[in-house]
Amino acid sequence: MKLLEINNLRTKVGDKEILKGLNLNINKGEIHVIMGPNGAGKSTLANTILHNPEYEILEGSILLDGEDISKLNTDEIARKGIFMSFQSPEEIPGISVMNFIKYAKSKITGETPNYFEFREEVTNNMKELDFKESYISRNMNVGFSGGEKKKNEILQMLTLKPKLAILDETDSGLDVDAIRTVAKGIKMFANSENAVLIITHGTKILQGLDVDYVHVLIDGKIVQTGTSKLANMIEEKGYDIFRQ
């Protein structure tokens, strides 16, 4: 069953067209990976799906569960069930990790979660991610290392339980152990009722994951789709073989 359907998507930033007729279908239960050189449009795609106002849709549609979400505000799209982790998560002084996630959960469900049950769920997820429980009371990402910020993004994903998780280079700048933790979080999250879209430059995060499709994005279009073997080919030969 289709969860996300993108048809002939054209997007510009400022005066420059970035996405040039991109098509992508993601079904429930699938893990998709998008790889491509710098400037190909990978992060543009993620930001366009979440309707970042800096990215203007020129043509095409974005459907979630058959509903066109391309004109909805970002907060409405999030409530519909799309989550995005960032390459460089923002620091938010004055708001604890616990309060941030609890507030986000209440906005998605429309109900305030039971504090003690919710705290137990969050701390259990933190343990699975080797994330120190003491960080639950710390200001959001303030003073966190790069790896801790990325673990915090995965913690939010596990707790908010979106329909579609978009991970925009969550593995960027992480050491081997942190990448394994992020991959573990993805495996914990993925099930038959949701989907994952991983945007990455490397293949390390894919090791141990049961990836369904790898897409090569070149100059604003997906030019080839294959299995995880395609990612290995990219690692070995680069992107020149896909350029026309």
Steps between C-alpha positions, in 0.01 A plus 500: 500500500642838397591727789686776314453578131698777331411585141705717262626723782675820394637727771707816502698684764529868421546518123653152466298193411627203706250216455417449134216251471570259784281192547504276806262246656544360851276224633430415860758263645783621274839657561622722215840662459585802288863557405653763277782752467497837675248735344295223342186595696492246784438745784280709272271198462475455878430869557244512220307205644479689832410824314792711616392846374842561342425224248239588239311225320469586131319186390397156620335347803592338831244252631496343846247218533341632181461857630684786330708666772705729276313813607472423872709680761794317653328448836196353325721260305670393822163431659406291195789272591826612336814541711831642384836484672750771418865500397573765765235488775430836662575582863193623691594662832235500772313189381596157630518191281208351691277806468581542132406143410195503729375822340556363149314180590202695635480706181495185287247304706295795626533364855743562783678170573513360851825639638625189679411256220648732241819553698542124534460457123754773426756369749461144367573629150800691634642181648463320168693782333774510766386855572564615856170531687621818670471678164121483526507807726764693307422785264422376151834423327683768701855380558428168327767342283421431135427136581275592792300738282447227242398250769251761621349516151459121496352514851235741374424274204453196724278687744287698253442194278440675165366331189807609302842582644733703276859481624703770328865395535448396861826304471703805393806558718437200726752239607443129441336434837257792464406388148421154636279655766311704241455187286373314807242775555384468139454125542306559823273747323431328168190283474229401251294815565767767454788582266848652508676724248875523565703771329870423521840536337644175635412136539599436863154582636351246257700210638268275697187672367256316276481770231234458232608760244798725431441799271769704326417870482688700235424858399153503654377165369513138611701339221528144631339277762626171631575290806766557764752373243454833323633679808807277497555586134487871584749449781737331256455702180344832601223683315662567163365175357145629551551837332361532148 
